[in-house]
């Protein structure tokens, strides 16, 4: 891992697409090392409660929708 980081650091000093890719590799390695060093087991708080009432959402009718069986005047 250390050798890959050193190679990526050397390559990131230049210009062009290869240097940009090397910078992305350096950032990915540093992020992976930080996450591995954190040793985070899980959330520090208990999970939230389930909602009291779970009802399916009803579809709303369109504005001024005609009623079944009713015909417009005129």
C-alpha positions, 0 to 999 in steps of 0.5 A, spaced: 500 500 500 505 504 501 509 503 494 502 504 491 501 511 495 509 513 493 508 511 486 501 515 485 504 521 489 510 522 484 505 521 478 501 526 481 506 532 480 505 533 473 500 535 468 495 532 464 490 526 465 495 521 468 496 526 473 489 527 475 488 520 475 494 519 480 491 525 484 484 521 485 488 515 487 492 518 492 485 521 495 482 514 495 488 511 498 488 516 504 480 516 505 481 508 505 486 509 510 482 514 514 476 509 514 480 503 516 483 507 522 477 510 525 474 503 527 467 505 527 463 499 530 456 502 528 451 508 530 452 511 537 445 511 538 439 506 538 435 505 532 429 510 531 422 507 533 417 505 528 412 510 526 405 509 530 400 508 524 402 506 518 397 507 513 398 507 505 397 514 502 391 515 498 391 518 491 389 525 491 383 526 486 384 531 480 382 538 481 374 539 480 374 532 477 367 530 475 363 525 479 361 518 477 355 518 473 354 525 472 354 529 466 356 536 464 351 541 463 350 544 456 
